Amino acid sequence: MQKKLIIISLILFSFVFVQCSKKDKKGELKSQTKIEKLLANYADVKLETDLSILSENQKKVLPLLFETAQLIDELYWAQTCAKKDEIKKTITDEKVMKYFKINYGPWDRLNGMEPFVEGVSERFDGANFYPTNMSYQEFDEFSDLDKYNLYTLIRRNELGSLQTVSYHQAYQEKLVKIADLMKKAATLSEDEGFKKYLELRAEALLTDNYYESDIAWMKMKENLIDFIVGPIEDLEDRLYYTKASYQSMILVKDKQSSKDMDKYSLLLPYLQQNLPVDAKYKTEIPGELSDIMVYDVINCSGYWNTGSKKIAITLPLDGQVQLKVGSRKLQFKNVMQAKFEKILMPISELLIAEDQLKHVKFKAFFENTMFYEVGSALGIKSTVNGKGAVSDALKEQNNVIGECKNDILSLFFVTKLYEMGEMSSGDLMDNYVTYMADVFRSVRFGISNDQGVANMIRFYYFEELGAFTRDKKSGRYRIDFDKTKEAMLKFSEEILVIQGDGNYDAAKKLVDEKGFIRDELLNDLYKIQRKRIPKDVVFIQGIDEAGLIN
């Protein structure tokens, strides 16, 4: 198993070093440089949407939000790359500069933060949140409890001792400009909920107290424009994972898709009752779905614009806010579309049986992704045999099994919707083929997280039941409709029984036997690399790209 993990890690990043070539004007092969190989990991995607649904006043709000987003971007640069200007002066190659901007610094985010600019050392795990010469012991002995605050920097005072500096003090000049722009945007807002949120969020940025603005954001339901902004995720801090990074997104709502999710949420009790498992495993009342809303992204800045781009996110992250008003799942339809066209479809054309390529469709990809959230609301939270909560019984295996459950029940949900006639504009085979094809896209990021391990378990479970076969000559996969449905129902039952029984041994066995990438699939990943299919996208964005006229 350990050997497999080492091999996988090498393969996932070997794209950087594999000898690639392209044809010059004479048709002769020309070797790619290292930086060209790195850039090939990303496909350019223009962020745009139909703005005709917006009123003139709403369109006037957007330039103010774009200006705000640019300032947020500058704040993030200050947090992640302290020597940005100094390093930029050493870069003379425009391709290196492009990659520098994609990664917000000289470290490759798709390659374990390896430096790609000559003369740059390894990245400090604490980014620019802590002094680079701070020791673990020094931090542990530092008595100021604000050192754990999401919104404080650790700096040295005149005597060289550690001190905390709040974000709103450290970045005051830019934050005042940001707040003024957001308040101006609020005066133009036609939606009272959005107006209130912008006003409260502007104040929150000046005080680092985000609770009330998070509540106001959750209460917004009808606004067509949304602006997610602030120091939110803490993953940039790889030292203590306690410091939040600045980021923002400007969003335009897809009203019909968002409305559809309200309709589907009403079917949860019926779906729970019809889960393919014994009655004792489905007595719980399904949990309410968090708000699920669908948007197009027209601007992304700061941490959310780095490396791999999100196709969905659940907010707010504050547990106290979630206890009071819940959370909201945001699905980014145009980003999904971009990843489908630039990544999933080329992979499918390489690995899916030619006569089944017609079933790889964006509609199916969007539905499969969106209904994953529905899967999280179904199933069982407490064991049926007195072992307590499922999470306690399954211990460290719980998250992987939970990911398996959410993922497979999304396919169960789609299947039921077709059987009930609630979905009829497509073909269920589209969802099945696209579901399997998406494994190849997601597995390229490895099995370093629970979702990656769950992908592999599902893949090999389906393979063993004959849901798909691989033609050894062509290297293409063929999906069998009936066996896929059978495998989906059987896998759903097995996962639900493991959870309901709190069967730790069965969970561990499933992970140990199927939770890694085997040689045949590794060879298919090599094939994808040789075709130089990108791993992710980079956004081309701005006022002009969004279709706004200044």
N, C-alpha and C positions, 0 to 999 in steps of 0.2 A: 504493500500500500504506500509506504513512504517513498519507495522508488518511483511509483507511478506519479506521485505528487511532484517529485523533482523533475521528471520528464515533462509533465504538463507545464510546469512553470517555464521551463526552457523553451518549449514549443510556442507557448502563447506570446512570448516576447521575441522569438527568433525572426519574426518578420522584418525586424530592424536590420538583421545581418544577412538574411538570405539573399543570394545573388539574384537581382532582378534586372530586367532590361526592357528597353523600349526602342522602337524604330525611329531612325532619323529621317530627314527629308529624302534621302536616297534609298530608304527602305532597309538600311542596314541596322543591325542591333546596336544599341548604345547603352552602356551600363548606367544604372542610376547611382547617384551619390547617396551617402548615408542620410542626408537631410531630406532628399527627395523621397526616400523610402519612408521616413518618419511622417512626412506630409501626406503620403498616400494612405495613411491610416484614417484620414479624415476626408469627408466629402463636403464641399461647400453647399450650403443650403440658404436660400434667401427667405427671411421671415416676412410673410405677407398674409393678408386675409382680405375678405370682402368687407370694406368699411362703409358700404352703401347703407348698411343697417343702422348706422349711427346718425344722430342729428348733427346739425352744424355746430351746436354748442358742445356736444360730446367730442367732436373732432378738434375743437379748440383746446380741450383738456389735454389731448395726447402730446402735443409738443412740449408742454410743461412737464409731463411725466418723462418724456425722453430726456429732457435736460436734467431732471432729477436723477435718472438712471445713470447718466454719465458721471455725475458727482459720486454716486454710490460706487461706481466702478473705480474711481480714483481712491476712494477710501479702502476698497479691497486690495488694490495694488499696495497701498501703504502697509496693510496687515500681512501680506503674503510675501512680499519681495522688498526688503528694506533698501537694497542697493540697486533698484530698478534703473535709475538714470545712469549710474556708474557702469552697469553691465551693458546697457544699450549702446554706450559709446564705443564699446569694444567689438560690436557686431557690424560687420561690413557686408555680409551676404544677406540679400533681401529675403531669401528663403528661410534662413536661420531666424531673421527678425519676425517673419510670419509665424514660425513655430513658437518663438518666444512669446508672442502675443496670444496665441492659442492657449498656451500653458500658463500664462500669467507669471512668467519667470523662466529661468534656464533649466528647469527640471521637468522631465517627461512624465506626464501623469498617466499615460498608458503603459509605462515601462518602469514601474516601481520608483518613480522620482529620480531616475538616473540623470545626471547632468548631460546636456547636449551642446553647451556653449564652452568653447575651449578656455581653460584656465579657471573654470568655476568648480568649487568643491562640492561635496555632498550637501544636500539640503539639511538645514537645522530643523529637527522635528517640531520645534516650538515656533516656526515661522518668525514673525516679528511681534509675537505676543509676549515674549520673555527675553531677557538678556541672554545672548549666546554663551556667555561664560558662567551662567548660573548652574550650580550643581544640584543634584536631587536632594542632597542633605540640606543645602542652604534653603531650598524651597520648603522642605518639610519642617525646618526650624523657624521659618517665617511665621510669626504669630497672627498676622492680619488675616481674618477669615474671608475677607473680600478677595483673597487670592484665588478662591474657587468661583468667584462670580463670573457669569457668562460675559459680562460687559465691562471687565477691567483688564488693563494691561499691567504687566509686571515690569517695573523700571528700577533703575538705581538712583538714589538721591545724591546730594552733594558729597556725602561721606562714603558713598559706594555701597550703602546698604539697600536692600530691596524695599520697594514701596509699590502700592497699587495706585493706578491712575484710571479713573472711569473713562469710558469711551466718550461720553458727552463733553468731558473736559479736554481730552486728548485731541479730538477731532472737531472741536467747537466751531471753528470758522466755516468749514464745509457744511456741517450739520445745520447751522443757522440758514445758510443759503438753501439747503434742501427743504427745510421746514417752511421757508417763505414760499418756495415754488409750490409745495403741496397745499398750502393754505390758499394760494391763488387759484390752484386747480379746483379746490373745494368750492370756491365762490361761483365757478362755472358749472358745477355738477347739477344735473337735473334730478338725480336720484338722492333722496334725503339720507338714505343709509350710507351710500358711498361718500357723501359730503361729510357726514359725521365721522366716518372712519378716517378719511384723509386728515381731518382736523385733529383727531385724537392721535393718529399715528405721527403726525408732525410734532406734536408735543412730546410724544413718547421718545422720539429720536433725540430730543433735547434733555431728556431726564433718565433715559434707560429704564423706564417703567412701561412695559408693553401690555400689561394685563387688560386694561380697559379697551385699548384699541383692538386687541385680539377678540374680545367679546363683541365689540361693534362689528368687526369683520365677519364673525360667524352669523350675526343677525342680518347681514345683507343677503338678499335672495334674488332681487329682480334686476340689479345693475348689469348693464351690458359690458362696461369696462371695469377691469379690476387691476389693482396695482399692489403686488405683494412686495414689501420692502422692509429692510431692517437687518440687524445682525441676528441670524436665525440658526443656521446649522453650525455644529462645532467640530466638523471632521477635518478642517484645515489645521487645527491644533492636534498634531500627532504626538505631542509630548504628554499632555494630561487630558486631552479631549474635553476641555472645559471652556474654551474661549470661542465665542460665536463670531462668524464672519459676516461681513456685509454682502448683501445680494439683493437683486430685484427682478421682477418680471412684470411686463405690461401685457395684459391679456384682454381678448375680446371673446365674449361668450358665444358658444354654439347653442342657441336656445332650444332647438328641436332635440338635439342629442341629450341635453341636460334634462329636458322634460321627459324623455323616454325613460330615463333612470328612475324618475318618480313612479312611473307606471310599473316598472319591473319590481320595485321594492315592495309593492303591495302583494306580490306573488310569493313572498318568502314563506309564510305559513304553509301554503300548498306544497312548495318545494321541500320544506323540512319533512312534511308528512310522507312524501314520496321518495325520500332518499333510499337508495338500494341496499338497505341493511335491516336487520331485525328490529322490531318495534321498540325494544327496550333502549336502543341507541339513538332514538329520535324523539324522545319525550320532551326535551327542552323546547321552550319557546325561542325561536330564532332571534338573535340580537338585532336591534334596529340598525339599518344602514346609516352610516354617516352621510351627510350631504355629499352627493356625487355630482360634480359639474364639469362640463366639457368646454374647453377653450381653445382658441388659437393663440399662440405666443407671437407677439410682434416686437418684443425687445426682451433681452435677457442680459443682465450684467452681474459683475462680481462673481462670487463663488459658483453660482449656478451656471455661469458661462464657461467654466473651466472643464477640460477633459471630456468625459462621457456626459452627454446631455440627457436630462430627465424626460421621460414620457408621461410621468405622473408623480404626484407628491401628496402626502397627507399633512395637513396643517390645522391648527397651530400645534407646536411641539410641547407647549407648556401643559403639564399634567393637570394643574389646577383649572385651567381653562377647559380642558377636555372633560373634567368631572362636572363642570357647571353647564356647559353648552355643547359638548361633544367636539367632533372634528369634521373636517371636510376633505374629501378626496378630489383633487384637481387632475383632470385628464387633458393632455395636450395633443389635440388631434392633428395639427399640422406638423408637429415634430414626429408623431407616429407615422404620418404619411411620408415624411422625408426618410425616415429610417427604413420604412417598407420599400420605397423605390430605390434608394441608394445602396441598401445592404441586404435586406431579406430577399428581395426579388432576384438580384444577381446570384445569391447563394442558392436559391431554389432552382434557377436555370442551370446551375452546375450539378446539383445533387438530387433533384426530384425527377421522377420518371417523366419523360417528355409529354406523354399524353395526359398526365395529371397536372401539368403546369397551369392549365386553365382554372384549376381550383385554388391556386394561390392568389388570394385577393385581399385588397386593403380592407374592405368591409369586414371580412372574417377576422383579420388581424386586429382591427379596432374592437370588434365585439369580444374576441377572446381576451384581450387585454383589459377591457372595461369590466367584464364580468368576473374577473379575478376578485374584485372587491365584494361581489355578491357571495362568492365562495367563502369569504372570511366571516360572513354573517350566519352561515349555516353550520350544522354539525353539533358538536358536543363540547361542553366546557368542563363538566364534572364526570368522573368515572362512575360506572354503574354498579361497582362492586365494593364501594366503601373506601377506595384508595385516595379519595379527595380530589383535588383539582387535577385535570389532565397534565397541566404544566409541571406540577410537583411530581406526579408519578413517572413522567417520561424524562425528567431531569434535563441533561444537556442535549438529549435527542429531540426535545419538544419543538424547538423552532424549525428544524428540518421537516419533521412530520407535519407540523402546522402549515408549512409552505406547500408540501405535497397535497394536503387537504384542500387548501384554497385554490390551488392550481387545477386539480382534477375536478373539483366541483364547479369550476367555471365552465368546463366542457359539459358536465352533467346539466348545468343550467341552460346552456345553449341548446342542447339536445331536447330538453323538455319544452323549451319555447317553440321549437319547430313542431314537436308532436302536438302541442296545444293550439297551434295555429297563430300564436302571438308573433311569430316571425315567419314570413313567407316570401320575402322579396329576394331571397338568395337560395343557396343550396347547402344543406348541412355538411355535405362532402367538402365544401369550401373551408368550413371551420376545422374539419378533421385534418385535411392536408396542410392547411396553413399552421395549425397547431403543432404538427410534427416538424414542419420546415423551420419554425421559429427556434427550435432547439439548437440548430446550427448557428444561428445568430447569437443567441445568449451564451452558449457554451464557450465561445471564444474569449470570454472574460474569466473563464476558469471556474474552479470549485472552491474558491477562497471564502465564499459566503454561503449561507443556508439555502438561498434560492438556487445557486449553482449546483449544490449537492442534490437538491430536490429535482432539478432538471434531469440529472443523470439517472436518478432512481426511476423516474417516470419513463425515460427513454428505454432503459433496459427491461423494465417491466413489460412495456408494450412490445418490445422486440421478442421477448420470450413467449408471449401469447400470440405471436404472428400478426400483430396489428400492422406491421410493415415488414418488407423484405428488402434486402440490398442485392442488386445484381452485381456480381463480382466483376463481370467484364466491363460494364459501363460505369460502375461505382454509383449508380443512381438508386434512390429509394422509392418503393411503391407502397402506397397505403391501401389497406383492405378495409372497406367501410364497415362491414359487419363485425370483423374481428376487432376493429378499433372501438366500436361501440361496446362490444363485449368486454374488452380490456378496461375501458373507462368505468363500466359498472363494477367490475370485479375489483379494480384498484380502489375505487371509492369505498366499497364495502370493507376491504382489508384495512385501509387507513382509519376509517371510522371505528372499526372494531379494536384496533390497536389503541386508539385514543380512549374509547369507552372502557376498555379493560385496564387501561393504564399499563399496558404490556411493554415494559422497558426493554426486555430481552428481544422481543419481536421487532421493536423499533430499531434497536442497535444492529440487529442482524440485517435488516433492510438497508441501512446505511452502509454497513461494512461490505455487503455483497454487491451493491449496485451504485454506491455513491462516489464513483470515480470514472475517469475516461479511459476506455480500453483502446488497444492498439489500432483496431480498424477505424474507429472514430478519429483517432489522432492522425491517421493518414488522410482522412477527409479534411481535417483542419489544414494540413499541409497543402492540399489541393486548393483550398480557398485562398491561402496565402500566396500561392504561385500566381493566381489570377488577380492579385492585388485588389481584392474587394475590401473597401474601407471597413474599419471597426466602428466608427462613429461619425458624427457630423460636426461641422463648425458653422456657426451662424454668420451670415452676411445680413446685417441689420442696420436700421437707421430710419430717419424720417422719410427719405425718398423710397427706400425699399418697402416700407409699410404702405406706400401709396398716398402719403400726406403731401399737401402742397403748402409750402411755407408762404 
